[in-house]
Amino acid sequence: MTSLPKKPAKDVDVFWAEIAACDHCLQIYENDDVFLAALEAYAGAGLQQGEAVILIATSVHLKLLEERLARSGFDLAAAAERDQYIALDAAAAIDTFVDNGWPDEQRFNAFVFSLLERARPRYPKVRAFGEMVALLWAKGHCGATIRLEHLWARMCQSERFSLFCAYPRGGFTQNAQHSMMDVHLAHSVVFNAA
């Protein structure tokens, strides 16, 4: 696992532009502005480099991100039409493969494969963001969250795409140090941001 120091915005953009296939990145953030800046840099770098970007986030975060990307000059409607930009609501996505708070591996794999099949005919290089883990964690499904992280890690290794996950720091309340370590260990890169 690589831990990255806090960096100025310009260096953060370079970091996201140079992310490798199979990198499974983690950000634990203090506030939505910090998180959205990182997500904008991650998604924007992918779009700018001609990659497909799959975002599975809360509807609020998707709306705020899309506003930011539009202000940066990205035509998201056109990118979505050609399946370069695929955005899904994280809560609805969870319902497709989680039963009684636990991810079903076959249904999860089918879910991710369906997204990759949409994107890859035109965009062989894919980067994905998933906020589903943060939603499961917030509901107290810690074991299921770590299981989902491992399913994601296996999928990004076998299918060769980069993956970015993010959790609000406030979600780590009970035995925060231990639970943060479990989440850190499920990732190859930890992005530290205030």
C-alpha positions as CSV (number, residue, x, y, z in Angstrom):
1,M,0.0,0.0,0.0
2,T,1.3,3.4,-1.0
3,S,0.5,6.4,1.2
4,L,0.6,9.8,-0.5
5,P,1.3,13.0,1.4
6,K,-1.0,16.0,1.3
7,K,-0.3,17.9,-1.9
8,P,-1.3,21.2,-3.6
9,A,-4.2,21.0,-6.1
10,K,-1.8,21.0,-9.1
11,D,0.1,18.0,-7.9
12,V,-3.2,16.2,-7.1
13,D,-4.2,16.7,-10.7
14,V,-1.0,15.1,-11.9
15,F,-1.4,12.2,-9.5
16,W,-4.9,11.5,-10.9
17,A,-3.8,11.9,-14.5
18,E,-1.0,9.3,-14.0
19,I,-3.0,6.7,-12.1
20,A,-2.3,3.2,-13.2
21,A,-4.6,0.4,-14.2
22,C,-5.2,-1.8,-11.2
23,D,-4.6,1.0,-8.7
24,H,-7.2,0.8,-5.9
25,C,-7.1,4.2,-4.3
26,L,-8.6,5.4,-1.0
27,Q,-9.4,8.8,0.3
28,I,-10.7,9.5,3.8
29,Y,-11.9,13.0,3.7
30,E,-12.8,15.7,6.2
31,N,-15.4,17.6,4.1
32,D,-17.2,17.4,0.8
33,D,-15.2,20.2,-0.8
34,V,-12.0,18.2,-0.4
35,F,-13.6,15.0,-1.6
36,L,-15.3,16.7,-4.6
37,A,-12.1,18.4,-5.7
38,A,-10.3,15.0,-5.7
39,L,-13.2,13.3,-7.5
40,E,-13.3,16.1,-10.1
41,A,-9.6,15.7,-10.7
42,Y,-9.9,11.9,-11.0
43,A,-12.9,12.0,-13.4
44,G,-11.7,15.0,-15.3
45,A,-8.3,13.5,-15.9
46,G,-10.0,10.3,-17.3
47,L,-12.3,12.2,-19.6
48,Q,-9.5,14.4,-20.8
49,Q,-7.3,11.4,-21.6
50,G,-10.0,9.7,-23.5
51,E,-10.8,7.1,-20.9
52,A,-14.2,5.9,-19.8
53,V,-15.3,7.1,-16.4
54,I,-17.8,5.1,-14.3
55,L,-19.1,7.0,-11.2
56,I,-21.2,5.2,-8.7
57,A,-22.0,7.9,-6.1
58,T,-24.8,9.4,-4.0
59,S,-27.2,11.5,-6.1
60,V,-26.1,14.7,-4.1
61,H,-22.4,14.0,-4.9
62,L,-23.1,13.2,-8.6
63,K,-25.0,16.5,-9.0
64,L,-22.3,18.6,-7.3
65,L,-19.6,16.8,-9.3
66,E,-21.4,17.3,-12.6
67,E,-21.7,21.0,-11.9
68,R,-18.0,21.2,-11.2
69,L,-17.1,19.2,-14.4
70,A,-19.4,21.4,-16.5
71,R,-17.8,24.5,-15.1
72,S,-14.4,23.0,-16.2
73,G,-15.7,22.7,-19.7
74,F,-16.7,19.0,-20.0
75,D,-19.8,18.2,-22.1
76,L,-21.1,15.4,-19.9
77,A,-24.3,14.9,-21.9
78,A,-22.2,14.1,-25.0
79,A,-19.8,11.9,-23.0
80,A,-22.7,10.0,-21.4
81,E,-24.3,9.5,-24.9
82,R,-21.2,7.8,-26.1
83,D,-20.7,5.8,-22.8
84,Q,-17.5,7.6,-21.9
85,Y,-19.2,9.0,-18.8
86,I,-21.5,6.5,-16.9
87,A,-23.0,7.8,-13.7
88,L,-25.2,5.7,-11.3
89,D,-26.8,6.3,-8.0
90,A,-24.9,4.4,-5.3
91,A,-27.9,3.5,-3.2
92,A,-29.7,2.0,-6.2
93,A,-26.6,0.2,-7.3
94,I,-26.3,-1.5,-3.8
95,D,-29.8,-2.9,-4.2
96,T,-28.7,-4.8,-7.3
97,F,-26.2,-7.0,-5.5
98,V,-26.6,-6.7,-1.7
99,D,-29.0,-8.9,0.2
100,N,-29.5,-8.5,4.0
101,G,-26.5,-6.2,4.1
102,W,-24.1,-8.6,2.4
103,P,-22.7,-8.4,-1.2
104,D,-23.4,-11.3,-3.4
105,E,-20.3,-11.9,-5.4
106,Q,-21.9,-13.2,-8.6
107,R,-24.4,-10.4,-8.8
108,F,-21.7,-7.9,-8.0
109,N,-19.5,-9.3,-10.8
110,A,-22.4,-9.2,-13.2
111,F,-23.1,-5.6,-12.2
112,V,-19.5,-4.4,-12.8
113,F,-19.2,-6.5,-16.1
114,S,-22.3,-4.8,-17.5
115,L,-20.8,-1.4,-16.9
116,L,-17.4,-2.4,-18.4
117,E,-19.2,-3.9,-21.4
118,R,-20.9,-0.5,-22.0
119,A,-17.7,1.5,-21.8
120,R,-15.0,-0.7,-23.4
121,P,-16.1,-0.9,-27.0
122,R,-15.0,2.7,-27.4
123,Y,-12.8,3.2,-24.4
124,P,-10.5,0.3,-23.5
125,K,-9.1,2.2,-20.5
126,V,-11.6,2.6,-17.7
127,R,-11.5,4.3,-14.3
128,A,-14.2,3.8,-11.8
129,F,-15.3,5.5,-8.6
130,G,-17.5,3.7,-6.0
131,E,-19.2,5.3,-3.0
132,M,-21.2,2.2,-2.2
133,V,-18.7,1.2,0.3
134,A,-19.1,4.4,2.3
135,L,-22.9,3.9,2.3
136,L,-22.6,0.4,3.6
137,W,-20.1,1.6,6.2
138,A,-22.4,4.4,7.3
139,K,-25.2,1.8,7.9
140,G,-22.8,-0.2,10.2
141,H,-22.2,-3.0,7.8
142,C,-18.4,-3.0,8.4
143,G,-17.8,-6.6,7.4
144,A,-19.8,-6.2,4.3
145,T,-17.9,-3.1,3.4
146,I,-14.6,-4.8,3.7
147,R,-16.0,-7.7,1.6
148,L,-17.1,-5.3,-1.1
149,E,-13.7,-3.6,-1.1
150,H,-12.1,-7.0,-1.7
151,L,-14.6,-7.8,-4.5
152,W,-13.7,-4.5,-6.1
153,A,-10.0,-5.2,-5.7
154,R,-10.3,-8.5,-7.4
155,M,-12.3,-7.1,-10.2
156,C,-10.0,-4.2,-10.9
157,Q,-7.0,-6.6,-10.9
158,S,-8.6,-9.1,-13.3
159,E,-10.2,-6.4,-15.5
160,R,-7.4,-3.9,-15.3
161,F,-9.1,-0.7,-14.4
162,S,-8.3,1.9,-11.7
163,L,-10.7,2.3,-8.8
164,F,-11.2,5.2,-6.4
165,C,-13.1,4.9,-3.1
166,A,-13.8,7.6,-0.6
167,Y,-15.1,7.6,3.0
168,P,-15.9,10.6,5.2
169,R,-13.7,10.6,8.2
170,G,-16.7,11.2,10.5
171,G,-17.9,7.7,9.6
172,F,-15.1,6.1,11.6
173,T,-16.5,6.5,15.1
174,Q,-16.2,3.3,17.1
175,N,-12.6,2.0,17.4
176,A,-11.7,4.4,14.6
177,Q,-8.0,3.4,14.4
178,H,-8.8,-0.3,14.0
179,S,-11.6,0.2,11.5
180,M,-9.5,2.7,9.4
181,M,-6.7,0.2,9.2
182,D,-9.1,-2.5,7.9
183,V,-10.2,-0.1,5.2
184,H,-6.6,1.1,4.4
185,L,-5.4,-2.5,4.0
186,A,-8.0,-3.2,1.2
187,H,-6.4,-0.5,-1.0
188,S,-3.1,-0.2,-2.9
189,V,-2.9,3.6,-2.6
190,V,-4.1,5.9,0.3
191,F,-4.6,9.5,-0.7
192,N,-4.4,11.7,2.4
193,A,-6.3,14.9,2.2
194,A,-7.6,17.3,4.8
